[in-house]
Amino acid sequence: MLNLLKNNTSNINFFKEGSYIQKLSPMFVLPPNLEEVGWSPQKVSNFHCLLQLIRTLVSPNNPIQIITACQKTMRNTNLLEALCNILMASGVPADILTETINTVGEVIRGNLTNQEYFANVLAPSNPPRPAIVVLLMSMVNEKQPFALRCAVLYCFECFLFKNEIGQELVIQTLLPSNTGGTSLTTGQLLCSGLFSNDHLSNWFSAVALSHCLIENPAQKEQLLRVLLATNLGAQPVSLLHQCAVFLQHTSKLQAKLGILMLLANWMAYCPQAVKIFLNVPGAMAFLTAQTSASEYDNNEGVVAVYNDSSWKNPSRTKRPVYYYTLSPQGLCAFIMGLCVAFNDNSVQNYSKENLSQLIEKRVGIETYCKKLGEISRHEVYAKAAKQPQIKARHSGELLLEFEFCKLFKALEGVIVQALGVQRDLSNGISELSLSEHENALLLQYKDLIRDQDKKLQELQRNFNSLQREKGESEY
């Protein structure tokens, strides 16, 4: 059935109009004695198939009319309610819970009625807490399974997708309040995760917070009002200021990438955010040093991965295998470009002209364009740009995110134009002067080259793996 429905709008329409979605709803109602009965392997397998079936009907790859119609039916037939009950139930296996979170996300994604329903779901705790808060508590908890944390982030992104009301509600929990409430809020959880010692929490929280700002200029300005008390007795600083300071001091790659993506979403089309960033001591010096540095200076972008062959000989010490991954230098170049493109010339030493000269003299236009272009040429970018859901087998693959890739694609050319740069192709023609048809052909060739690079890297990894196995067998 999954194969018949996947990417087949006529079959999905037949399934919906035949009232088969209504017949699925009772299958998700959990019996009251579930904790006593337990989850048999067959029940777990059946549940996985049912959840995949639901996700096929509301997949983001489907036409919007199909998605909206299926989402409405799932709400009206109490299927969404049943899925939310599973989220809040106890004794649910971790893999079922993870897939249910992903499913709920896609059932509410872009549907304001379903998003409002989800916002009002309460966990059966004392006192009751919103389900969103309970889920975010899991996301910023480093002891939770990695796949579960990824699922919570995706569900939260789906909740905020085309949901200005939801974005505003989250930002409001970060602003000063006169109510004096002591309950834990989404804003507090995201802030604590943003600056915690766990680099994955940094990345998850930064991406989650950036989704509160997508296509919402009003909330970008509201978030500028958020103040943090960094030290006892010290003057509070803005959240953006603290992000810029944290970026300069953290040594963790994923923490840097997360903060850079948050800053990019925040500063794009927001001159006031650019102004505050430019006034942070050392911020531009840091970006300049990163962008002008030779590739992978100070081992940035180098990740150590431990092979899993130690089970063959438990007494053997695990040996790390090092490989190069995405460097933050390209993202630093992107932030520098945003400081030029969305600069209102209100900071005396960092006007558009001054920053353009800084890039030209300290970095070099050729080096700058190379670093900027490295982002879209990387296989990490190609993978992240394919779909909204994060597909990562392990934590080391959490680098770029779908909405950031969309933003970069939209603004790369804007930045190049703001710098007055005409990138020359091999035949001397400017890329910016190509016609729409010629540019489409160029993009096709770029995609082809990227795919070939990806296959070549995969073959290289397989070769290295075989060499390691051979060496270990001889050892």
N, C-alpha and C positions, 0 to 999 in steps of 0.2 A: 504493500500500500504506500509506503514511503517513496518508493521509486516512481509510482504512478503519479504522486502528488508533487514531487519536487520539481520546481521550475515549470509547472504545467498549469497555466491559469484556467484552462477549460475544465480540467479535472478538479481543481480546487473549487471552482464555481459549482460544479455538480455536487461535490461533497457538502458545500455550505447550503445550497438550495434544497438538497435532499434531507436536510435537518439531521445530518449525521453528527454535527458538532454537539447538538443537544444530547445525543446518545452517549457521547464521551463523558459528559459531566458526572454522572453517577459513579463512574470508575475512579474518580479522584476523591471521593468521600471516604475518609478513613474511619474504620470501625472504632467504637469507644474503648474496646479492650485490646487495642493494637499493641500496647507495651507488653501485655501478657502473651499475645499470639506471636509477636515478632515478625520479622521480614525474612521469608524464605528466599533462597536464590532465584526461584522462578518468579516470585512476586517482584523482586528487584529488577529482573530482566524485563518483565511486562511493563513496569512503571517507566523504565528507560524508553521503551518503544513508544509508549503513549505520549511521553513528554516530547520526544523527537517529532511525533506526528503533529502535536500542537505547534511546535516551532516551525515546522514546514509550512503550516497554513499562514503564519504571521511573519515569515522571514522578511527581513529588510530588503532582500533581493526581489521580492514580489512587487507587482504594481501597487501603487498607493491605494487605489480603489479596492483591490482585493484585501489588502491588509486591514483597512478601516472597517470593511464589512465583517470580516472574521472577528476582529477585536470587539465590535459591537455585539455580535452574537455571543461571544464568550462572556461578555459582561452580563447580558440579559439572561443567559442560561445558568448563571451562578458558577460558571467554570472558573472565572477569576477568583471568586470568593473561596472556592475549594482549594485552589493553588495557594492562596495566601494562608489558609488554615494549615496546609502542609508545612509552610515556612515556619509557622509558630508552634508546630507540634513537637513533642519530645520523642526521642527514640528513633528519629528518622535517620537512616544511614547517610553518611557524609556525601557519597557520590549522588544519591537521590536528591539530597538537599541542595547540592551544588547545581544540578541540572534544573531543579525546580526554580531556583533563583534566576537562572538564565531565562527560563521559560516565562516567568512573571515579567521580567524585563521586556521581553519582546511583545507580550500581550498588552502592555501599557505604553509602549514606545510611540510617541507622537500622537497619542490619543488622550485629549485633555480630560474627558470623563473618567477614563480608566486610571489616569494619573491622580486625579482628585480622590478617587476611591482608595487607591493604594496609600496616599498620604494620610488617610484617616484610619488605616488598619492599626490596631493596638496589639502589642504582645501581652500574653497573659501573665504579667509580672505584678509585683506589689511594691510601689504603685505601678499602674499600667504605663508602658512606654510605647511611643510610636515604633512601628516595625522598622522604619527607615533608620532610627537611632540604634536599634538592636543590631541591625545588619552592619551598620558602619562601625559599631564596636568590634565586630568580628574582623572587618577589613583592616583596622589599625592594630590588631592584635597579632604580633609576630608568631604566636604559638598556634594559630589557626592554619589549616591546610592551605597551601598556595592556591590550588584550583578554586577553593571556596572564596578566598579573598578576591581573586580575579572576577568571579561571578558577581560578587557584591558590587564591585566597581562598575561592571557592565550594567547591572540592574539600576544603579544610581544614575548612570549616564542616560539610560532609557527613560527614567523618571523625569529628568531635566530636559529631554529632547523636545524642542519646540514648546516648552512649558515655561513661559515668562513668570507665571504665578509661582510655580515651584522654585524657580531661580531666586525670585524675590524673597520667598519664605526662608530659604537657606541663608541668604546674605543677612537678613534681618536678625538671625540668631547670633550673628557676629557683632552687631552694632550695640552701642550702649542702650540699656533698657531701664525703665523706671519701675518695672514690676517687681524686681528683686527676686525672681524665681531662682531656685537652687537646682532644678532638674537638669540633667545632662542634655545638651542640644547637639544638632548636627554640626553647627559651626564650631563648637568647642572641640568636638571629636576631630574634625578636619584640621583645626589649628594645632592640636596636640600631636596629630600624626605628621603634620607638615614639618615640625621641628624636632621630632623624636630622634632617638639614636638608631632606630631601625631604618635602613635606607629604603627598604621596600615600602614602609609606611610613608616615608617622604614622597616617593613616586606616586603611590596610590592617592594620597591626600592632595597632592599638587594637581594631578589630572582631574580628580573629582571636583576640586574647587574651580578649575579652569572651565568646566562645563557649566558652571553657574554664570559665566560671562559671555558665552557664545551667542553672537547676534543680539546682545543686550547691552547697549552703551550706558543705559541708566544704572545698571548694576555694577558696571566697571567704576563709575564715579562713586557709587555708594560704598563699594569695597575700599575706596581710598580713605574713607572716614574711619575705618577700623584701626584702633590703636592698641598696642601691646606694651605691657610693662615688662621690660627685659631684666631689670635689676631693681632690688629694693631701694626706694628713695630716688631712683633715676627718672628722668622725664620719659614718658611713654613715646614710642615711635610708631610710625604707620606700619601696617602689615607689609606693604610693598617695600618699605625701607628695610624691614627685618629680612624679607626674602632676599634682597640684594646683598645684605651682609652675610646671611647664611650661605649664599652661593659662593662667596669669596673664601669661606672658611672650611666648607665641607670637602672631604677628600674622596667621597663615595661617588662613583660615576652615575648611578641611577638617581641619587639625590640631586646631583647637578642637572641631569637631563630633565627631571620632573619640574624643578624650579624654573629652568629655562623655558619649558613649554608653557608653564603658568604665566610667566612674565610676557611671553610672546602673545598669548591670547588676551592678556590684560592691556598691553601697550598698543596693540594694533587698533587704529582708529580712535585712540584716546590720548590726545596731546597732554592732558593733565597728568596721566600716569607716566608719560615720558619725562615730563618736567620733574616729577618727584624722584624718578630713577636717576636722572642726570645729577641731582643734588646729593645723592648718596656718596659719601667719601670713598674713593677708590673704585667705584663701580665701573667707570669707563676705562680706567687704567687696567682693571682686571680683564675686561672684554678685549681690549687692545692687545694685551700680552697673550691671551689665549688664541686670538685670531692670527697673530703674527708668528706664533710659535711653530717650529718645525713639527711634522706629523708625529703624534704620540710622544711628545715631550713628557718627561717625568712619569712614563708608563701610563699616562692617561689613555683610556681606550683599550687597555690590556686586561683581560679577564683570565683568572685561573679556574679551570674546571677539573675536578677530580674524577678519574675514571672509576667505573663501577665493577671492575674485575677483581676487587679485593675479596669477594666472596669465595673465589677459588682457593685463596690462601689467606685466611683471616689474620695471620701473624704478620703479613706483609704491610708495610706502611704505604698509605695511599700517596701516589705521586701526582702532583698537579700537572696538567697539560695547559700551556698558555696559548691563547690565540687573540688576535686583534678583533675588536668590535667597534661600534660607533664611537667616535671621539666627540666631545662637546664643542670642539672648535668651530664646526659648521654652524651650530646653534648660537654660539656667541657672535659669529659674524651676522647671523640673521637678526639678533637683538640690536646689534650696532646699526644695521640697516633700518630697523624700525625707528630707532632714535633719530635718524635722518628724515625718513619719509613722513613721520607724524610729529615733527618738531615745530612748535609755534614760535620759536626764536625768543622765548621768554627767559632762558638761562643764558647769562651774559657770555660765558666762555664756551658754551656748547650750542651755538646756533647751527643751522643746517650747513652753512658754508664752512664753519670751523670744523664740524665733524667730518665733512667730506674731505677737507684738507688733511685732517688727522688720519683718515683711512688711507689716503693717497700717499702720505709721507711716512707714516709709521708702519703700515701694513703692506701697502702696494696694491694698486687696483687689480693687477693680475692675480696676486696671491689671494686677495679678498674674494674675487669672483670664483676662484678655484675652490676655496673653503666653503663658500655658499653653495656652489653646485654639487659638492660632495654629498650633501644631505639626500637629494633626490636620486643620486646615482647609487646609493647604498642599498643592498638587498633588504636591510632592516626597514627602510622607507617603503620599498615595494610591497613588503609583507604587511606592514601596518596600514597602508593605504587601501588595501583590498576590501576590508569589511570593518564595521563598527566594533564587533566583538574582539576582545583580546585573545589571540591564539598563541599561547606560550607554553612550551613543554616544561620549562624550568624558569626559575626567577631571573637567570642571566639574560633571558630573552626579552625582559621588560625594558624597552628602550624608548621607542617612539609610539605615538598613539594616533588613531584614525583622524580625529578632528584637527590635531596639529598638522598632519600631512595635508589636509584640505586647506588650512590657512597658509601653509608654506607655498603650496601650488598657486594660490591666488595672489600672493604678495611678492614672490621672488622677482617677477618682472617689474613690479611697482618700485621695489628697492633699487634695482639696477637703473631704472629710468631716473629715480630721484638722485642717484649719484652721477647722472649724466654719462653713464658708461654704455658704449655700444659693443656688445660682445661679438667679436669677429669669428666667423666660421672659417673652415680651412680654405674655402674659395674666395675669402675676402668679403662675403656678403654679411651684413649685420643680421643677427638672429631676430632683432626687434623689427626689422623691415620686411620680414617674410610675409607672404600672403597667408590667409587662413588655411588654404589647401596645402601650401608648402610647409606651414608650421605643423599641420596634422601629420604629414609624412615624416617630418623630423621627429615628432613625438613617437611615431611607430618605430622608427629606427632606434631611438633611445630605449624603448621598451624591449626591443629585440636584443640589443646589446646587454641590457640589464639582465634579461633572462639567461643569456649565454654566460654572463659572469657568474650568475647564481649556480648554474649547472657545473661550471668549472670549479667553483668553490666547494660544491657538494662532492665532486669527484676527488678533490684534494683532501677533504675531510675523511672520506672513505679510505683513501690511500694511507693517510696518517694513522687511521684506526687499525688497518691491517698491519701496518708496520709495528704499532704498539703491541698488538696481540702476538705477532711473531716474536718480538723481543721478550715478552713476558713468558711465552712458552719455552724459549731457550733459557731464560733466567731460572 
